[in-house]
Each structure stands twice: as C-alpha cells, then as structure tokens.
C-alpha cells in the first residue's frame, strides 16, 4: 500500500510526531465511539515517525477493509440495483421544478462555527492558538448567559458592551486575544455562508494591547542569591532557573525540553528548541559549561521523555508545560524579596538579563537574536543549521560570557 509522504502524521506541542487516522462510522463502536485513532510515535525525527506510521497504517487499513460493510451481489449488480431503485422512485415523484433554486445551507450557530474553525485550522494553527479560540467563545457565551447563539444576533453594541466589562476584569492582551479569535470565526462564516453577517463586529476596536505590555526588570545578583536560598531543597525549580539564567530560554521552552532535545551539534552540547512562541523560536543554544553536568544528568533520567517531572504531568488544552513552574517561581520570589518593588521581576526577567549581559559584552545584535529566538529581519526559521548563520561553536563563545555572582 502506497502512503503519501506525511499522511496521518501531526505533531504534539512538544514536537513529537503523532499518528492520527480517522475512524469510519462503521468501526467507531470498536474504538469506544472515538473519531480518531491516535498514537504517539515517541520521536521528533520525521523519518523514524514515517516508518512507525507505515506499519500502523497498513494494519489499520487491513482492519478497515475487513470490517467494511459488504453489499450482496457483484459490483455491477449493486450499480444496476441502485439505478433501478432511482428509476422506480422517479415514476411517482413530481416533475422537477427547474426554476426553484437548490437549498443552500444556512450559516450555523457560534458553537458550530467554532468547531468548523478548529477543524479547518487544526493543522495550520498551534494548539495554544486554537485553545484561545475555544476560550473566547466560552467566555462570550458565559457573558451572554446562553448555551449558543446565532452570529447575526451579535452586533457591535453587544461587542462593545462586553469589552467594557472585560476591561475591568482582564488584561488588555487577553482581551485582544479574544477579539482576534472571534473576528476570525466571523471571517470564516462570511466566506462560507451566504447569510452570514457581512459586517464583522469584532474589527476596528483598536485596543492597542501591545502598548500595555509590562516592561520587566532584571534581578540584581544579590536578589537572585536570595531567590536561590528560598529555593533550597527544590531541585527541579533550581535546575529550571539555572537553565534560564545561562540560556535565555523562555520558561515554557525549558519545561518543554525532552531528553532528545539535548544533543551534540558540530561537537557542541546544545539545547534544541523545535518550536515556541514565535516562528523564530526554533533554534539551538549551546549549553554553558557551568550547567553541563546538570543538563547531562537531567538527560539521563527523563520523566516520560521530559527533563522535568512537573512538566511531564501537566495536561492542559493549550499544551503549556510551565504552569506549575510559573506559580512556584512567583511564590518563592515573593517570599525572598517581598511583594513590594518586585512586581516586575519575574522568571522572564532572566531572559532580559541574558540579553543585557550579551549586549554589554558588545555581541552583535543579530547573534543575540539567534540565541534568544527573536526575529532576525527576513531570516528564515532554523537557519542555525545554514552556512549563512552562526555555528554552535561561535554561539558557544557568547554563551560562556554569561556569569553571575550569587554565592552570597
């Protein structure tokens, strides 16, 4: 059986390839009514994943053919019988009215449109993005106190009233996420259905969420020393913090690391980030010599493939692995430094510290962007492997410039 190159293969939030095969209706009762047969390949290597997929797909297709309902008679008898039944029906049927237009499907409700949107973009959007879409619909219906609603029943007045209420409860960026998600559902409906609202009530509100983002402050080394004292005994959180200090990685990138993401490239031990918050997030970062023994020990004793136990047991719809670590770091920081004056000092501040240290060492801005996973003009993702980008050997020199005095 010939299988197309990447048929039946999708990736989970950690970049591991997963086999997903649609289960036909006549087989669903064998699979507890499920719509998909899903199994993890356990690898991020597409070539290994395809071999895994091929064996499963062949067996599944054999089973599908075995269980496929059989009609009596030969193929030609089935076709002739089908045509004869249509002929018998037309004898008693009224003449066809050529001037009556065919019935066109009407625009569905919000929940149905949400499902259509998620289905259509399940391969193109990240799980975190689709999760925000689902949350936006959920919060809107909760506000309206309705289980579902027709799209044409939501007008601009309804939207602005809801937004005014949200401004007292949610951060501007969260509100912007809701608006963006709902606007795309309305756009999809307008493109698909003749009776969908032509005016999108979610466009043109201009919340300027980006300008409201918090500006983080870096920790002093004395403050970091206090945080480490407060983390005494919590080996996982100490390890996560050290990796953040000596790599500049985002917290969720660290928590999403698997054992296979620690590998030697051109003779240099590196973290391999396969995906993240932006397109530029995919990159390699050399492991600092001071944390090399720690990283190697974590690789030797993974938890269900992940470097960190708490990350391995998180099960969120948006695929985030860093929820526990975010809350834990915040609590410890407040205990060590107090709440007043430390509001803008968070785990993400470690990333700012790395950028600041590299900048003070006069490292080229383009190289800093490579290490931190920032956009590099028109450079394509993962050009770390390109002959035009920095090699791991070069990046290692910059990483080794990072230093902290937290002994006191």
C-alpha positions in Angstrom: 0.0 0.0 0.0 1.4 3.4 -1.0 1.1 6.0 1.7 1.6 9.7 0.9 4.7 11.3 2.4 3.2 12.8 5.7 -0.3 11.4 5.7 -1.7 10.6 9.1 1.1 12.5 10.9 0.8 15.5 13.1 2.9 16.9 16.0 2.1 17.4 19.6 3.0 20.7 21.5 6.4 19.2 22.3 7.2 18.5 18.6 6.8 14.7 18.9 5.2 13.1 15.8 1.7 11.5 16.4 -0.2 9.1 14.1 -3.8 10.2 13.7 -6.1 8.2 11.5 -9.8 8.9 11.0 -12.1 6.1 12.2 -15.0 5.4 9.8 -18.5 5.3 11.3 -18.9 1.5 10.9 -15.7 1.0 13.1 -16.4 3.5 15.9 -18.1 1.0 18.2 -14.8 -0.9 18.3 -12.9 2.2 19.4 -15.3 3.5 22.2 -17.1 5.8 19.7 -13.9 7.8 19.1 -13.5 9.7 15.8 -9.7 9.3 15.6 -7.2 6.5 16.2 -4.2 8.4 17.8 -0.9 7.0 18.9 2.4 8.8 19.6 5.5 7.7 17.7 7.7 8.8 20.6 10.1 10.6 18.3 10.7 14.1 16.8 12.6 12.5 13.8 10.2 12.6 10.8 12.0 9.7 9.1 11.5 7.4 12.1 7.9 8.6 12.5 7.1 7.7 8.9 8.4 4.1 9.4 6.3 3.9 12.6 3.3 5.3 10.8 3.6 3.0 7.8 3.3 -0.2 9.9 0.3 1.1 11.8 -1.4 2.5 8.7 -1.1 -0.8 6.8 -2.5 -2.8 9.7 -5.3 -0.2 10.2 -6.3 -0.3 6.5 -6.4 -4.1 6.5 -8.7 -4.0 9.5 -10.8 -1.3 7.8 -11.3 -3.4 4.7 -12.1 -6.4 6.8 -14.8 -4.6 8.7 -16.2 -2.6 5.8 -19.9 -3.5 5.3 -20.4 -5.8 2.3 -23.3 -5.4 -0.1 -24.8 -8.6 -1.6 -24.1 -9.3 -5.3 -21.3 -8.3 -7.6 -20.2 -4.7 -8.2 -22.2 -4.4 -11.4 -25.3 -5.9 -9.7 -25.0 -3.2 -7.0 -24.8 -0.4 -9.5 -27.7 -1.7 -11.6 -29.8 -2.1 -8.5 -29.0 1.4 -7.4 -30.1 2.8 -10.8 -33.3 0.7 -10.9 -34.3 2.0 -7.4 -33.8 5.6 -8.6 -35.9 4.8 -11.7 -38.7 3.4 -9.6 -38.7 6.4 -7.4 -38.9 8.9 -10.3 -42.1 7.2 -11.6 -44.1 8.6 -8.6 -42.0 11.7 -8.0 -43.4 15.1 -9.1 -41.7 16.8 -12.1 -38.5 18.7 -11.2 -39.1 22.5 -11.0 -36.1 23.9 -12.8 -36.8 27.4 -11.7 -36.5 26.6 -8.0 -33.0 27.2 -6.7 -31.3 24.4 -4.8 -31.4 24.7 -1.0 -28.3 26.4 0.4 -27.0 25.6 3.9 -27.7 28.5 6.3 -25.0 30.0 8.5 -24.7 27.8 11.6 -24.5 28.9 15.2 -21.4 30.2 17.1 -20.5 26.8 18.6 -20.8 25.0 15.2 -18.7 27.8 13.5 -16.1 27.4 16.3 -15.9 23.7 15.6 -15.6 24.3 11.9 -12.8 26.8 12.5 -10.8 24.5 14.8 -11.2 21.6 12.3 -10.2 23.7 9.3 -7.1 25.1 11.0 -6.1 22.1 13.2 -3.0 21.5 11.0 -2.1 25.2 10.5 -2.6 26.8 13.9 -0.7 26.0 17.1 -2.6 24.2 19.9 -2.3 27.3 22.1 -3.9 29.4 19.5 -6.9 27.1 19.0 -7.2 26.9 22.8 -7.6 30.7 22.9 -10.3 30.5 20.3 -12.2 28.0 22.3 -11.8 30.1 25.5 -13.0 33.2 23.7 -16.3 31.5 22.7 -16.7 30.1 26.1 -16.3 33.5 27.9 -18.6 35.3 25.4 -21.4 32.7 25.9 -21.0 32.9 29.6 -21.4 36.7 29.4 -24.5 36.4 27.3 -25.9 33.7 29.6 -26.6 31.5 26.6 -25.6 28.0 25.6 -25.3 29.0 22.0 -26.1 32.0 19.7 -26.6 32.8 16.1 -23.9 35.0 14.6 -26.3 37.6 13.3 -27.6 38.1 16.9 -24.2 39.6 17.9 -23.9 43.2 16.8 -21.4 45.9 17.5 -23.3 47.2 20.5 -23.2 43.7 22.1 -19.5 43.5 21.5 -18.6 46.9 22.9 -20.7 46.3 26.0 -18.8 43.0 26.6 -15.5 44.7 26.0 -16.3 47.4 28.5 -17.0 44.7 31.1 -13.8 42.8 30.3 -11.6 45.9 30.7 -12.4 45.8 34.4 -11.5 42.1 34.7 -8.9 41.1 32.1 -5.5 42.3 30.9 -5.6 44.2 27.6 -3.6 41.4 25.8 -6.1 38.8 26.9 -9.0 40.9 25.6 -7.1 41.4 22.3 -6.7 37.6 22.1 -10.5 37.1 22.5 -11.3 39.7 19.8 -8.8 38.3 17.3 -10.1 34.8 17.8 -13.8 35.7 17.4 -13.0 38.0 14.4 -11.5 35.1 12.6 -14.6 32.9 13.2 -16.8 35.7 11.7 -14.5 36.0 8.7 -14.7 32.3 8.1 -18.5 32.4 8.3 -18.7 35.3 5.9 -16.5 33.4 3.4 -18.6 30.2 3.6 -22.2 31.2 4.0 -24.5 33.5 2.0 -26.5 34.7 5.0 -23.6 35.2 7.4 -23.1 38.8 8.8 -21.2 40.9 6.2 -20.0 43.4 8.8 -17.6 41.9 11.3 -18.4 43.4 14.7 -15.1 42.3 16.1 -13.0 44.5 13.8 -11.9 48.1 14.4 -11.8 48.3 18.2 -8.2 49.4 18.4 -7.3 48.3 22.0 -3.6 48.8 21.4 -2.8 45.8 23.6 0.9 45.8 22.7 1.5 49.2 24.2 0.1 48.0 27.5 2.5 45.1 28.0 4.6 45.1 31.2 8.2 46.1 31.0 10.1 43.5 33.0 13.0 44.5 35.3 16.1 42.4 35.8 17.1 40.9 39.1 20.3 42.1 40.8 22.7 39.3 41.5 22.1 39.8 45.2 18.3 39.3 44.7 19.0 36.1 42.6 21.1 34.8 45.5 18.1 35.3 47.9 15.8 33.5 45.5 18.2 30.6 45.3 18.3 30.4 49.1 14.5 30.3 49.1 14.6 27.5 46.5 16.8 25.4 48.7 15.5 21.8 48.5 13.5 22.3 45.3 16.0 20.7 42.9 13.7 20.9 39.9 13.0 24.6 40.2 16.6 25.3 40.9 17.6 23.4 37.7 14.9 25.3 35.6 16.1 28.6 37.0 19.8 27.9 36.2 19.0 26.9 32.7 17.0 30.1 32.3 20.0 32.2 33.6 22.6 30.6 31.3 20.5 30.2 28.1 17.9 33.0 28.0 15.2 30.5 27.1 11.5 31.2 27.8 10.1 29.2 30.8 7.8 27.1 28.6 10.6 26.4 26.2 12.7 25.0 29.2 9.7 23.0 30.5 9.0 21.5 27.1 12.6 20.1 26.7 12.8 16.4 26.2 15.9 14.2 26.5 16.3 14.1 22.7 16.5 17.9 22.7 19.9 17.8 24.4 22.3 16.8 21.7 25.7 17.4 20.3 25.8 19.5 17.1 29.2 20.1 15.5 30.8 18.8 18.7 29.0 21.3 21.0 26.3 20.2 23.5 23.2 22.2 22.7 19.6 22.7 23.7 17.4 22.2 20.6 14.2 24.3 20.7 11.9 22.9 18.0 9.1 25.4 18.3 7.8 28.2 20.6 6.1 31.5 20.9 7.2 32.8 17.5 8.5 31.4 14.2 12.0 32.5 15.2 11.8 30.5 18.5 13.1 27.3 16.8 16.9 27.4 17.4 19.9 25.8 19.1 21.6 27.2 22.2 24.9 25.9 23.4 24.9 24.6 27.0 27.0 26.7 29.3 29.9 24.8 30.8 28.8 25.6 34.4 25.5 23.8 33.9 26.7 21.0 31.5 26.9 18.3 34.3 23.4 19.3 35.5 22.0 19.1 31.9 23.6 15.7 31.2 22.2 14.3 34.5 18.7 15.5 33.5 19.0 13.9 30.1 20.0 10.6 31.7 16.9 10.4 33.9 13.9 11.8 32.0 10.3 11.7 33.1 8.1 10.2 30.4 10.6 11.8 27.9 10.7 15.2 29.6 13.6 16.6 31.5 11.4 17.8 34.4 8.8 15.7 36.3 6.3 18.6 36.9 6.3 19.4 33.2 5.7 15.8 32.3 2.4 15.6 34.3 0.8 18.8 33.1 -2.2 18.2 30.9 -3.6 21.5 29.5 -5.7 22.1 26.4 -3.2 24.7 25.2 -0.2 22.4 25.6 1.7 24.6 28.0 4.1 22.8 30.3 5.2 25.6 32.6 2.1 26.4 34.7 3.4 24.9 37.9 6.8 26.4 37.5 5.5 29.9 36.9 3.4 29.8 40.0 6.2 28.2 42.1 8.8 30.8 41.0 6.4 33.7 41.7 5.7 32.4 45.2 9.3 31.8 46.1 10.4 35.2 44.7 7.8 37.0 46.8 8.9 35.1 49.9 12.6 36.0 49.2 12.2 39.7 48.1 8.7 40.7 49.3 5.8 41.8 47.1 6.5 45.5 47.1 9.1 46.5 44.5 9.4 43.1 42.9 6.2 43.1 40.8 8.1 43.4 37.5 10.8 40.9 38.4 9.6 37.5 37.2 11.2 34.4 35.6 11.1 36.2 32.2 13.5 38.8 33.8 16.2 36.2 33.5 15.8 36.4 29.7 16.3 40.1 29.9 19.4 39.7 32.0 20.9 37.4 29.3 20.2 39.9 26.6 21.7 42.7 28.8 24.9 40.8 29.5 25.4 39.9 25.9 24.8 43.5 24.8 27.3 44.8 27.4 29.9 42.4 26.0 29.2 44.1 22.6 27.9 40.9 21.0 26.3 41.6 17.6 22.5 42.2 17.8 21.9 39.5 15.1 23.7 36.9 17.2 21.8 37.9 20.3 18.6 37.4 18.3 19.8 33.9 17.3 20.3 32.9 20.9 17.1 34.4 22.3 14.9 33.3 19.3 14.0 36.8 18.3 13.1 37.8 14.7 16.2 38.4 12.5 14.7 40.5 9.7 13.8 38.2 6.8 15.9 35.3 8.1 14.0 32.0 7.9 13.5 29.9 11.0 16.2 27.4 12.0 18.9 28.9 9.8 21.2 28.0 12.7 22.0 25.0 10.5 22.6 27.2 7.5 26.1 28.1 6.3 24.9 31.7 6.4 24.1 31.6 10.2 26.3 31.3 13.3 27.7 27.9 14.1 27.2 26.3 17.5 31.0 26.8 18.1 30.6 30.6 17.6 27.4 30.8 19.7 29.2 28.9 22.5 31.7 31.7 22.9 28.9 34.1 23.5 27.1 31.8 26.0 30.3 31.4 28.0 30.3 35.2 28.6 27.3 34.8 30.9 28.2 35.0 34.6 26.5 35.6 37.9 27.7 36.3 41.4 25.1 34.5 43.5 27.4 32.9 46.0 26.5 35.4 48.7 
